[in-house]
Amino acid sequence: MPNWIIGAALAISMTGAAWAQGTEIEGVISDQIDAFKADNFAEAFEFASPNIRGIFRTPENFGRMVTQGYPMVWRPAEVTYLGLEDNNGILSQTVRIVDAEGRVHLLKYSMLETDAGWKINGVQLLETPGVSA
């Protein structure tokens, strides 16, 4: 079999694996956002990595941080998944969120693969100069 066929097959299988990871990651983020919308902070806390869970210790503390620091995640009007990035083995998903007032926010979700599946290991609010819905 020619090397280019082997290379093409490998590239296709790697693309499929990346797509599957991206789908799983989007599902985790979506499920956490759905839990926030329902004010189910205990469920939302389950999607956080062990590191994040250790920092906030309780779902109530975690919920307070989200409602006060990330209200666009707590009550989004629209959620769109943009690029999934691999930075030296650390995957991060960029998400565009439109809040209830129509303001656009870009967030980068840092993800951690655990024995229990993908977990959110942090969220960074990115600058969105001059962007509106």
C-alpha positions as a printed Julia matrix, in Angstrom:
133×3 Matrix{Float64}:
   0.0    0.0    0.0
   1.47   3.41  -0.93
   2.58   5.64   1.94
   0.23   8.45   0.91
  -2.78   6.14   1.39
  -1.58   5.17   4.85
  -0.99   8.85   5.67
  -4.42   9.85   4.39
  -6.1    7.07   6.39
  -4.24   8.15   9.52
  -5.22  11.8    8.99
  -8.87  10.84   8.54
  -8.88   8.7   11.69
  -7.19  11.49  13.68
  -9.76  13.98  12.38
 -12.52  11.6   13.46
 -10.98  11.32  16.94
 -10.72  15.1   17.24
 -14.35  15.45  16.11
 -15.46  12.9   18.72
 -13.53  14.72  21.44
 -15.02  18.03  20.33
 -18.52  16.58  20.42
 -17.96  15.19  23.94
 -16.5   18.48  25.14
 -19.38  20.51  23.69
 -21.77  18.12  25.42
 -20.12  18.66  28.8
 -20.22  22.45  28.43
 -23.85  22.35  27.2
 -24.9   20.11  30.07
 -23.27  22.44  32.59
 -24.95  25.49  31.04
 -28.32  23.66  31.13
 -27.76  22.94  34.84
 -26.98  26.63  35.44
 -30.17  27.66  33.61
 -32.12  25.4   35.98
 -30.24  26.8   39.01
 -29.04  23.26  39.67
 -25.61  24.17  40.99
 -25.02  20.68  42.4
 -25.33  19.2   38.9
 -23.28  22.01  37.34
 -20.55  21.37  39.93
 -20.29  17.74  38.7
 -18.92  19.0   35.35
 -16.04  20.84  37.06
 -12.59  19.25  37.27
 -11.24  18.01  40.59
  -9.04  21.15  40.71
 -12.02  23.49  40.38
 -14.07  21.41  42.83
 -11.2   21.69  45.33
 -11.06  25.46  44.98
 -14.8   26.06  45.5
 -15.47  23.06  47.79
 -19.3   23.24  47.56
 -21.87  23.65  44.78
 -23.19  26.74  46.62
 -19.78  28.47  46.5
 -19.4   27.47  42.86
 -22.88  28.77  42.0
 -22.2   32.09  43.74
 -18.98  32.51  41.72
 -20.81  31.82  38.45
 -23.84  34.06  39.12
 -21.61  36.93  40.23
 -18.62  36.5   37.92
 -20.05  34.82  34.82
 -23.73  35.84  34.54
 -23.62  35.29  30.76
 -22.99  31.58  31.43
 -25.7   31.41  34.08
 -28.35  32.99  31.84
 -27.21  32.85  28.19
 -29.56  33.87  25.39
 -27.46  32.09  22.75
 -24.5   29.69  22.81
 -22.3   28.91  19.78
 -19.3   26.58  19.79
 -16.32  27.88  17.87
 -12.87  26.31  17.6
 -11.4   23.49  19.65
  -7.69  24.04  20.22
  -4.94  21.65  21.25
  -2.1   23.52  22.96
   0.56  20.91  23.78
  -2.06  18.35  24.79
  -4.31  20.79  26.66
  -7.66  21.12  24.9
  -9.66  24.31  25.06
 -13.02  25.11  23.49
 -13.91  28.67  22.5
 -17.57  29.49  23.04
 -19.51  32.54  21.89
 -22.27  33.5   24.3
 -24.84  36.22  23.79
 -26.29  37.41  27.09
 -29.84  38.58  27.8
 -28.94  42.18  26.86
 -27.52  41.12  23.49
 -23.87  41.54  24.46
 -21.44  39.07  22.92
 -18.9   37.28  25.1
 -16.13  34.92  24.02
 -15.05  32.36  26.58
 -12.29  29.79  26.44
 -13.08  26.59  28.34
  -9.98  24.68  29.41
 -10.81  20.97  29.47
  -9.34  18.06  31.39
  -9.88  14.42  30.51
 -10.43  12.33  33.64
 -11.41   8.73  34.33
 -14.97  10.06  34.63
 -14.81  11.79  31.22
 -14.16  15.39  30.2
 -14.34  18.03  32.93
 -14.14  21.82  32.8
 -10.84  22.94  34.3
 -11.33  26.68  34.0
 -13.01  29.38  31.94
 -11.27  32.47  30.62
 -13.24  35.49  29.42
 -11.63  36.69  26.17
 -11.63  40.27  24.92
 -14.33  41.03  22.35
 -13.66  44.61  21.24
 -16.52  46.11  19.28
 -18.47  42.86  18.93
 -22.24  42.82  19.31
 -24.96  40.32  18.51
